[in-house]
Amino acid sequence: YEKFWNQSGQRMSGFSDVPFRLPPNALTYYDTFEARYVTLYLEEYIDSHLYNGTSLRDRIKFGCRVEKVERLSSGWSISMVEPSGHTKQDIRASRLVVASGITSIPNMPNLPDQGVFKGLILHHKQFGSFSRSHLDNPKIKRIVVLGAGKSSADMVYECIKKGKDVNWIIRADAQGPGLFIPPQGGERYRNSIEHGATRLNACFGPSSFMPDSWLLKLFHGSDYGRGYLEEKIKATDQACRKVAAYQTRADAQKEFEELEPAGS
């Protein structure tokens, strides 16, 4: 949607064979930018890459149902059914990536009296199309956002930028909204996301994608390492809170202090 910004900077947003480039007049904030430029980049990428005369776009198939996956001596065999349900297709590949998107199905709560509510109730998944088609409507004045995660923060930001009166509702017994981090990267890094993606910083968070190393064992397999990480997390948490100044910011709007997370 219009006010949605990419979290990663330019140097982290492209593939190695085609560097990501922004138009000269594009808005940037610590090297981050509007997410629509990522969409344009990917659209151009899948059209310009041809393999055996077929573009990546023509190789993308939506709405198919995978019926069988079989390991072969020289790769994989995938049997699937086209969206019509009548056409079956078998694909052979040397590599198989399972990216089924288990969190892409909206989990909508049952709200009291939602049947008599005259306004629109939607999930974040539909917010992009809603933003483009309805959010500029002057008749829509007040919007309520339920939830404390990043998606909620994105929607709150978009609605405020569109001039709406926004109420952000978070459970009283929860930890509050996710921690907001300052954008500055420091040193040779253009933003904090770029700084956090270094190999050293990646060792601070255990991940199955990280190769085993003595550093990982030190941080996560010893009392000294775990104690160091605990202190580092506390220091980072306090630094982020200091920049935000939840309780003391002079130019903050009403109830800004309520955005301060309860936990780290």
ZADO-1210 file (C-alpha; in nm, 4 decimals, padded with zeros to 6 digits):
<atoms>
<atom x="00.0000" y="00.0000" z="00.0000" code="TYR" pos="1"/>
<atom x="00.0975" y="00.3591" z="-00.0555" code="GLU" pos="2"/>
<atom x="00.2737" y="00.4444" z="00.2718" code="LYS" pos="3"/>
<atom x="00.4324" y="00.1007" z="00.3188" code="PHE" pos="4"/>
<atom x="00.8115" y="00.1257" z="00.3385" code="TRP" pos="5"/>
<atom x="01.0747" y="-00.1389" z="00.2911" code="ASN" pos="6"/>
<atom x="01.2699" y="-00.2150" z="00.6082" code="GLN" pos="7"/>
<atom x="01.5895" y="-00.3174" z="00.4308" code="SER" pos="8"/>
<atom x="01.8076" y="-00.0620" z="00.2576" code="GLY" pos="9"/>
<atom x="01.9108" y="-00.0593" z="-00.1064" code="GLN" pos="10"/>
<atom x="02.2206" y="-00.2720" z="-00.0515" code="ARG" pos="11"/>
<atom x="02.0116" y="-00.5566" z="00.0957" code="MET" pos="12"/>
<atom x="01.7161" y="-00.5461" z="-00.1442" code="SER" pos="13"/>
<atom x="01.8426" y="-00.6925" z="-00.4708" code="GLY" pos="14"/>
<atom x="01.9800" y="-01.0163" z="-00.6087" code="PHE" pos="15"/>
<atom x="02.3517" y="-01.0503" z="-00.6711" code="SER" pos="16"/>
<atom x="02.3185" y="-01.0593" z="-01.0524" code="ASP" pos="17"/>
<atom x="02.1014" y="-00.7445" z="-01.0768" code="VAL" pos="18"/>
<atom x="02.1828" y="-00.4703" z="-00.8229" code="PRO" pos="19"/>
<atom x="01.8859" y="-00.2816" z="-00.6841" code="PHE" pos="20"/>
<atom x="01.8677" y="00.0812" z="-00.7971" code="ARG" pos="21"/>
<atom x="01.6252" y="00.3532" z="-00.6922" code="LEU" pos="22"/>
<atom x="01.5091" y="00.6349" z="-00.9214" code="PRO" pos="23"/>
<atom x="01.6965" y="00.9609" z="-00.8497" code="PRO" pos="24"/>
<atom x="01.3804" y="01.1287" z="-00.7179" code="ASN" pos="25"/>
<atom x="01.2785" y="00.8458" z="-00.4819" code="ALA" pos="26"/>
<atom x="01.2220" y="00.9324" z="-00.1176" code="LEU" pos="27"/>
<atom x="01.4629" y="00.7656" z="00.1252" code="THR" pos="28"/>
<atom x="01.5020" y="00.7487" z="00.5005" code="TYR" pos="29"/>
<atom x="01.8367" y="00.6119" z="00.6178" code="TYR" pos="30"/>
<atom x="01.8560" y="00.4270" z="00.2869" code="ASP" pos="31"/>
<atom x="01.5105" y="00.2658" z="00.3298" code="THR" pos="32"/>
<atom x="01.2447" y="00.3502" z="00.0741" code="PHE" pos="33"/>
<atom x="00.8862" y="00.2942" z="-00.0364" code="GLU" pos="34"/>
<atom x="00.8123" y="-00.0757" z="-00.0824" code="ALA" pos="35"/>
<atom x="00.6569" y="-00.0241" z="-00.4267" code="ARG" pos="36"/>
<atom x="01.0070" y="-00.0037" z="-00.5722" code="TYR" pos="37"/>
<atom x="01.0712" y="-00.3622" z="-00.4607" code="VAL" pos="38"/>
<atom x="00.7584" y="-00.4673" z="-00.6499" code="THR" pos="39"/>
<atom x="00.8820" y="-00.2922" z="-00.9647" code="LEU" pos="40"/>
<atom x="01.2253" y="-00.4529" z="-00.9263" code="TYR" pos="41"/>
<atom x="01.0787" y="-00.8036" z="-00.8940" code="LEU" pos="42"/>
<atom x="00.8396" y="-00.7496" z="-01.1860" code="GLU" pos="43"/>
<atom x="01.1305" y="-00.6511" z="-01.4100" code="GLU" pos="44"/>
<atom x="01.3458" y="-00.9332" z="-01.2776" code="TYR" pos="45"/>
<atom x="01.1053" y="-01.2156" z="-01.3571" code="ILE" pos="46"/>
<atom x="01.0420" y="-01.0789" z="-01.7071" code="ASP" pos="47"/>
<atom x="01.4097" y="-01.0302" z="-01.7957" code="SER" pos="48"/>
<atom x="01.5377" y="-01.3701" z="-01.6824" code="HIS" pos="49"/>
<atom x="01.4898" y="-01.6403" z="-01.9435" code="LEU" pos="50"/>
<atom x="01.5827" y="-02.0058" z="-01.9076" code="TYR" pos="51"/>
<atom x="01.5487" y="-02.2354" z="-02.2085" code="ASN" pos="52"/>
<atom x="01.3399" y="-01.9644" z="-02.3732" code="GLY" pos="53"/>
<atom x="01.0908" y="-01.9375" z="-02.0845" code="THR" pos="54"/>
<atom x="01.0806" y="-01.6417" z="-01.8459" code="SER" pos="55"/>
<atom x="01.0557" y="-01.6741" z="-01.4697" code="LEU" pos="56"/>
<atom x="00.7094" y="-01.5171" z="-01.4884" code="ARG" pos="57"/>
<atom x="00.5861" y="-01.7934" z="-01.7183" code="ASP" pos="58"/>
<atom x="00.7272" y="-02.0517" z="-01.4779" code="ARG" pos="59"/>
<atom x="00.5268" y="-01.9195" z="-01.1823" code="ILE" pos="60"/>
<atom x="00.2034" y="-02.1124" z="-01.1263" code="LYS" pos="61"/>
<atom x="-00.0617" y="-01.9997" z="-00.8785" code="PHE" pos="62"/>
<atom x="-00.3517" y="-02.1926" z="-00.7293" code="GLY" pos="63"/>
<atom x="-00.2037" y="-02.5367" z="-00.7947" code="CYS" pos="64"/>
<atom x="-00.2401" y="-02.8292" z="-00.5576" code="ARG" pos="65"/>
<atom x="00.0672" y="-03.0433" z="-00.4970" code="VAL" pos="66"/>
<atom x="-00.0390" y="-03.4068" z="-00.4735" code="GLU" pos="67"/>
<atom x="00.2940" y="-03.5823" z="-00.4463" code="LYS" pos="68"/>
<atom x="00.6601" y="-03.5054" z="-00.3873" code="VAL" pos="69"/>
<atom x="00.9113" y="-03.7832" z="-00.4526" code="GLU" pos="70"/>
<atom x="01.2866" y="-03.7951" z="-00.3954" code="ARG" pos="71"/>
<atom x="01.4740" y="-03.9271" z="-00.6973" code="LEU" pos="72"/>
<atom x="01.8346" y="-04.0342" z="-00.7356" code="SER" pos="73"/>
<atom x="01.9063" y="-03.7170" z="-00.9320" code="SER" pos="74"/>
<atom x="01.6643" y="-03.4675" z="-00.7818" code="GLY" pos="75"/>
<atom x="01.2914" y="-03.4374" z="-00.7157" code="TRP" pos="76"/>
<atom x="00.9624" y="-03.5168" z="-00.8828" code="SER" pos="77"/>
<atom x="00.6596" y="-03.2977" z="-00.8048" code="ILE" pos="78"/>
<atom x="00.3085" y="-03.3947" z="-00.9155" code="SER" pos="79"/>
<atom x="00.0499" y="-03.1163" z="-00.9121" code="MET" pos="80"/>
<atom x="-00.2984" y="-03.0317" z="-01.0327" code="VAL" pos="81"/>
<atom x="-00.3789" y="-02.7051" z="-01.2132" code="GLU" pos="82"/>
<atom x="-00.6421" y="-02.4674" z="-01.0640" code="PRO" pos="83"/>
<atom x="-00.9092" y="-02.6032" z="-01.3004" code="SER" pos="84"/>
<atom x="-00.8706" y="-02.9431" z="-01.1353" code="GLY" pos="85"/>
<atom x="-00.8579" y="-03.1221" z="-01.4697" code="HIS" pos="86"/>
<atom x="-00.4954" y="-03.0828" z="-01.5749" code="THR" pos="87"/>
<atom x="-00.2139" y="-03.2653" z="-01.4002" code="LYS" pos="88"/>
<atom x="00.1522" y="-03.1846" z="-01.4423" code="GLN" pos="89"/>
<atom x="00.4767" y="-03.3457" z="-01.3305" code="ASP" pos="90"/>
<atom x="00.7872" y="-03.1359" z="-01.2759" code="ILE" pos="91"/>
<atom x="01.1442" y="-03.2588" z="-01.2337" code="ARG" pos="92"/>
<atom x="01.3932" y="-03.0429" z="-01.0454" code="ALA" pos="93"/>
<atom x="01.7404" y="-03.0758" z="-00.8987" code="SER" pos="94"/>
<atom x="01.6429" y="-02.8681" z="-00.5916" code="ARG" pos="95"/>
<atom x="01.3169" y="-02.8336" z="-00.3963" code="LEU" pos="96"/>
<atom x="01.2287" y="-02.5440" z="-00.1663" code="VAL" pos="97"/>
<atom x="00.9216" y="-02.5820" z="00.0564" code="VAL" pos="98"/>
<atom x="00.7765" y="-02.2322" z="00.1061" code="ALA" pos="99"/>
<atom x="00.4110" y="-02.3069" z="00.1685" code="SER" pos="100"/>
<atom x="00.3320" y="-01.9886" z="00.3619" code="GLY" pos="101"/>
<atom x="00.1671" y="-02.1444" z="00.6663" code="ILE" pos="102"/>
<atom x="00.0939" y="-01.7993" z="00.8126" code="THR" pos="103"/>
<atom x="-00.0719" y="-01.6570" z="00.5006" code="SER" pos="104"/>
<atom x="-00.4238" y="-01.7674" z="00.5971" code="ILE" pos="105"/>
<atom x="-00.5999" y="-01.4879" z="00.7923" code="PRO" pos="106"/>
<atom x="-00.6958" y="-01.5733" z="01.1504" code="ASN" pos="107"/>
<atom x="-01.0029" y="-01.3572" z="01.2114" code="MET" pos="108"/>
<atom x="-01.1455" y="-01.3389" z="01.5648" code="PRO" pos="109"/>
<atom x="-01.5168" y="-01.3602" z="01.6352" code="ASN" pos="110"/>
<atom x="-01.6072" y="-01.0138" z="01.7632" code="LEU" pos="111"/>
<atom x="-01.9165" y="-00.9469" z="01.9786" code="PRO" pos="112"/>
<atom x="-02.2058" y="-00.8060" z="01.7733" code="ASP" pos="113"/>
<atom x="-01.9961" y="-00.7870" z="01.4578" code="GLN" pos="114"/>
<atom x="-02.3072" y="-00.8797" z="01.2599" code="GLY" pos="115"/>
<atom x="-02.4764" y="-00.5509" z="01.3486" code="VAL" pos="116"/>
<atom x="-02.1659" y="-00.3358" z="01.3005" code="PHE" pos="117"/>
<atom x="-02.2234" y="-00.1145" z="00.9978" code="LYS" pos="118"/>
<atom x="-01.8593" y="-00.0470" z="00.9232" code="GLY" pos="119"/>
<atom x="-01.6056" y="-00.2604" z="00.7396" code="LEU" pos="120"/>
<atom x="-01.4122" y="-00.5340" z="00.9240" code="ILE" pos="121"/>
<atom x="-01.1040" y="-00.6669" z="00.7492" code="LEU" pos="122"/>
<atom x="-00.7779" y="-00.8500" z="00.8069" code="HIS" pos="123"/>
<atom x="-00.4355" y="-00.7050" z="00.7379" code="HIS" pos="124"/>
<atom x="-00.4156" y="-00.9278" z="00.4313" code="LYS" pos="125"/>
<atom x="-00.6902" y="-00.7190" z="00.2687" code="GLN" pos="126"/>
<atom x="-00.5526" y="-00.3864" z="00.3918" code="PHE" pos="127"/>
<atom x="-00.3481" y="-00.3164" z="00.0785" code="GLY" pos="128"/>
<atom x="-00.6486" y="-00.3209" z="-00.1535" code="SER" pos="129"/>
<atom x="-00.8589" y="-00.1378" z="00.1087" code="PHE" pos="130"/>
<atom x="-00.5951" y="00.1356" z="00.1335" code="SER" pos="131"/>
<atom x="-00.5905" y="00.1923" z="-00.2419" code="ARG" pos="132"/>
<atom x="-00.9672" y="00.1852" z="-00.2897" code="SER" pos="133"/>
<atom x="-01.1191" y="00.3245" z="00.0326" code="HIS" pos="134"/>
<atom x="-00.8703" y="00.4996" z="00.2566" code="LEU" pos="135"/>
<atom x="-00.8828" y="00.8266" z="00.0628" code="ASP" pos="136"/>
<atom x="-01.2607" y="00.8400" z="00.1074" code="ASN" pos="137"/>
<atom x="-01.3370" y="01.1442" z="00.3289" code="PRO" pos="138"/>
<atom x="-01.6441" y="00.9648" z="00.4687" code="LYS" pos="139"/>
<atom x="-01.4139" y="00.7200" z="00.6452" code="ILE" pos="140"/>
<atom x="-01.2971" y="00.9216" z="00.9430" code="LYS" pos="141"/>
<atom x="-01.2234" y="00.6808" z="01.2272" code="ARG" pos="142"/>
<atom x="-01.0351" y="00.3505" z="01.2162" code="ILE" pos="143"/>
<atom x="-00.9657" y="00.0980" z="01.4911" code="VAL" pos="144"/>
<atom x="-00.6663" y="-00.1361" z="01.4685" code="VAL" pos="145"/>
<atom x="-00.6593" y="-00.4499" z="01.6870" code="LEU" pos="146"/>
<atom x="-00.3276" y="-00.6142" z="01.7737" code="GLY" pos="147"/>
<atom x="00.0249" y="-00.5207" z="01.8739" code="ALA" pos="148"/>
<atom x="00.2487" y="-00.6651" z="01.6029" code="GLY" pos="149"/>
<atom x="00.4358" y="-00.5147" z="01.3111" code="LYS" pos="150"/>
<atom x="00.1372" y="-00.5460" z="01.0768" code="SER" pos="151"/>
<atom x="-00.0708" y="-00.3423" z="01.3203" code="SER" pos="152"/>
<atom x="00.1972" y="-00.0745" z="01.3405" code="ALA" pos="153"/>
<atom x="00.2115" y="-00.0585" z="00.9597" code="ASP" pos="154"/>
<atom x="-00.1649" y="-00.0087" z="00.9366" code="MET" pos="155"/>
<atom x="-00.1684" y="00.2544" z="01.2115" code="VAL" pos="156"/>
<atom x="00.1061" y="00.4469" z="01.0317" code="TYR" pos="157"/>
<atom x="-00.0731" y="00.4287" z="00.6955" code="GLU" pos="158"/>
<atom x="-00.4059" y="00.5437" z="00.8407" code="CYS" pos="159"/>
<atom x="-00.2502" y="00.8343" z="01.0293" code="ILE" pos="160"/>
<atom x="-00.0656" y="00.9450" z="00.7164" code="LYS" pos="161"/>
<atom x="-00.4007" y="00.9445" z="00.5363" code="LYS" pos="162"/>
<atom x="-00.5419" y="01.1821" z="00.7990" code="GLY" pos="163"/>
<atom x="-00.7640" y="00.9354" z="00.9847" code="LYS" pos="164"/>
<atom x="-00.8545" y="00.9357" z="01.3538" code="ASP" pos="165"/>
<atom x="-00.6946" y="00.6081" z="01.4666" code="VAL" pos="166"/>
<atom x="-00.7501" y="00.4045" z="01.7816" code="ASN" pos="167"/>
<atom x="-00.4896" y="00.1317" z="01.8424" code="TRP" pos="168"/>
<atom x="-00.6232" y="-00.1369" z="02.0771" code="ILE" pos="169"/>
<atom x="-00.3844" y="-00.3756" z="02.2551" code="ILE" pos="170"/>
<atom x="-00.4733" y="-00.6226" z="02.5311" code="ARG" pos="171"/>
<atom x="-00.4017" y="-00.4837" z="02.8778" code="ALA" pos="172"/>
<atom x="-00.2388" y="-00.8114" z="02.9878" code="ASP" pos="173"/>
<atom x="-00.0076" y="-00.8244" z="02.6847" code="ALA" pos="174"/>
<atom x="00.3467" y="-00.6884" z="02.6473" code="GLN" pos="175"/>
<atom x="00.2396" y="-00.3865" z="02.4450" code="GLY" pos="176"/>
<atom x="00.3482" y="-00.3103" z="02.0889" code="PRO" pos="177"/>
<atom x="00.6653" y="-00.4556" z="01.9426" code="GLY" pos="178"/>
<atom x="00.9842" y="-00.2704" z="02.0238" code="LEU" pos="179"/>
<atom x="01.0581" y="00.0126" z="01.7815" code="PHE" pos="180"/>
<atom x="01.4263" y="00.0479" z="01.6992" code="ILE" pos="181"/>
<atom x="01.6043" y="00.3644" z="01.5811" code="PRO" pos="182"/>
<atom x="01.6898" y="00.3724" z="01.2099" code="PRO" pos="183"/>
<atom x="02.0506" y="00.4875" z="01.2412" code="GLN" pos="184"/>
<atom x="02.3076" y="00.2245" z="01.1512" code="GLY" pos="185"/>
<atom x="02.6301" y="00.3802" z="01.2717" code="GLY" pos="186"/>
<atom x="02.9833" y="00.3311" z="01.1432" code="GLU" pos="187"/>
<atom x="02.9760" y="00.2216" z="00.7780" code="ARG" pos="188"/>
<atom x="02.6181" y="00.0946" z="00.7910" code="TYR" pos="189"/>
<atom x="02.3372" y="00.3008" z="00.6436" code="ARG" pos="190"/>
<atom x="02.0637" y="00.1794" z="00.8803" code="ASN" pos="191"/>
<atom x="02.0138" y="-00.0422" z="01.1842" code="SER" pos="192"/>
<atom x="01.8734" y="-00.3334" z="00.9834" code="ILE" pos="193"/>
<atom x="02.1878" y="-00.3425" z="00.7727" code="GLU" pos="194"/>
<atom x="02.4011" y="-00.3290" z="01.0862" code="HIS" pos="195"/>
<atom x="02.2046" y="-00.6144" z="01.2419" code="GLY" pos="196"/>
<atom x="02.2505" y="-00.8362" z="00.9372" code="ALA" pos="197"/>
<atom x="02.6281" y="-00.8699" z="00.9752" code="THR" pos="198"/>
<atom x="02.7724" y="-01.2143" z="01.0407" code="ARG" pos="199"/>
<atom x="02.8781" y="-01.1160" z="01.3903" code="LEU" pos="200"/>
<atom x="02.5374" y="-00.9806" z="01.4917" code="ASN" pos="201"/>
<atom x="02.3676" y="-01.2809" z="01.3334" code="ALA" pos="202"/>
<atom x="02.5480" y="-01.4974" z="01.5884" code="CYS" pos="203"/>
<atom x="02.3578" y="-01.3284" z="01.8703" code="PHE" pos="204"/>
<atom x="02.0330" y="-01.4954" z="01.7637" code="GLY" pos="205"/>
<atom x="02.0322" y="-01.8759" z="01.7242" code="PRO" pos="206"/>
<atom x="01.9191" y="-01.9833" z="01.3785" code="SER" pos="207"/>
<atom x="01.9163" y="-02.3074" z="01.1809" code="SER" pos="208"/>
<atom x="02.0464" y="-02.1094" z="00.8820" code="PHE" pos="209"/>
<atom x="02.3702" y="-02.0198" z="01.0580" code="MET" pos="210"/>
<atom x="02.6660" y="-02.2587" z="01.0099" code="PRO" pos="211"/>
<atom x="02.7982" y="-02.4119" z="01.3272" code="ASP" pos="212"/>
<atom x="03.0946" y="-02.2226" z="01.4695" code="SER" pos="213"/>
<atom x="03.2903" y="-02.1720" z="01.7896" code="TRP" pos="214"/>
<atom x="03.1315" y="-01.8303" z="01.8259" code="LEU" pos="215"/>
<atom x="02.7788" y="-01.9726" z="01.8272" code="LEU" pos="216"/>
<atom x="02.8840" y="-02.2287" z="02.0857" code="LYS" pos="217"/>
<atom x="03.0369" y="-01.9531" z="02.2978" code="LEU" pos="218"/>
<atom x="02.7264" y="-01.7308" z="02.2898" code="PHE" pos="219"/>
<atom x="02.4617" y="-02.0003" z="02.3274" code="HIS" pos="220"/>
<atom x="02.6401" y="-02.2957" z="02.4802" code="GLY" pos="221"/>
<atom x="02.8161" y="-02.1442" z="02.7799" code="SER" pos="222"/>
<atom x="02.7128" y="-01.9568" z="03.0924" code="ASP" pos="223"/>
<atom x="02.9509" y="-01.6751" z="03.0026" code="TYR" pos="224"/>
<atom x="02.8032" y="-01.6376" z="02.6537" code="GLY" pos="225"/>
<atom x="02.4432" y="-01.6418" z="02.7727" code="ARG" pos="226"/>
<atom x="02.5250" y="-01.3863" z="03.0411" code="GLY" pos="227"/>
<atom x="02.6913" y="-01.1622" z="02.7841" code="TYR" pos="228"/>
<atom x="02.3902" y="-01.1873" z="02.5512" code="LEU" pos="229"/>
<atom x="02.1512" y="-01.1033" z="02.8337" code="GLU" pos="230"/>
<atom x="02.3440" y="-00.7873" z="02.9158" code="GLU" pos="231"/>
<atom x="02.3713" y="-00.6927" z="02.5493" code="LYS" pos="232"/>
<atom x="01.9956" y="-00.7325" z="02.5004" code="ILE" pos="233"/>
<atom x="01.9277" y="-00.5166" z="02.8057" code="LYS" pos="234"/>
<atom x="02.1655" y="-00.2467" z="02.6808" code="ALA" pos="235"/>
<atom x="02.0090" y="-00.2484" z="02.3332" code="THR" pos="236"/>
<atom x="01.6616" y="-00.2319" z="02.4846" code="ASP" pos="237"/>
<atom x="01.7521" y="00.0690" z="02.6985" code="GLN" pos="238"/>
<atom x="01.9189" y="00.2445" z="02.4047" code="ALA" pos="239"/>
<atom x="01.6029" y="00.2051" z="02.1932" code="CYS" pos="240"/>
<atom x="01.3819" y="00.3335" z="02.4741" code="ARG" pos="241"/>
<atom x="01.6103" y="00.6333" z="02.5243" code="LYS" pos="242"/>
<atom x="01.5845" y="00.7318" z="02.1584" code="VAL" pos="243"/>
<atom x="01.2039" y="00.6954" z="02.1607" code="ALA" pos="244"/>
<atom x="01.1662" y="00.8900" z="02.4879" code="ALA" pos="245"/>
<atom x="00.8222" y="00.7404" z="02.5446" code="TYR" pos="246"/>
<atom x="00.7669" y="00.9121" z="02.8795" code="GLN" pos="247"/>
<atom x="00.9458" y="01.2443" z="02.8242" code="THR" pos="248"/>
<atom x="00.9071" y="01.3495" z="02.4593" code="ARG" pos="249"/>
<atom x="00.7840" y="01.7074" z="02.4613" code="ALA" pos="250"/>
<atom x="00.6161" y="01.7102" z="02.1198" code="ASP" pos="251"/>
<atom x="00.4431" y="01.3729" z="02.1561" code="ALA" pos="252"/>
<atom x="00.0725" y="01.3308" z="02.0958" code="GLN" pos="253"/>
<atom x="-00.1710" y="01.2260" z="02.3655" code="LYS" pos="254"/>
<atom x="-00.1036" y="00.8819" z="02.5176" code="GLU" pos="255"/>
<atom x="00.2229" y="00.8398" z="02.3239" code="PHE" pos="256"/>
<atom x="00.3743" y="00.6981" z="02.6432" code="GLU" pos="257"/>
<atom x="00.1391" y="00.3985" z="02.6113" code="GLU" pos="258"/>
<atom x="00.3433" y="00.2795" z="02.3109" code="LEU" pos="259"/>
<atom x="00.6343" y="00.1817" z="02.5336" code="GLU" pos="260"/>
<atom x="00.6668" y="-00.1993" z="02.5325" code="PRO" pos="261"/>
<atom x="00.6326" y="-00.3772" z="02.8643" code="ALA" pos="262"/>
<atom x="00.9000" y="-00.6314" z="02.7761" code="GLY" pos="263"/>
<atom x="01.2217" y="-00.6353" z="02.5755" code="SER" pos="264"/>
</atoms>
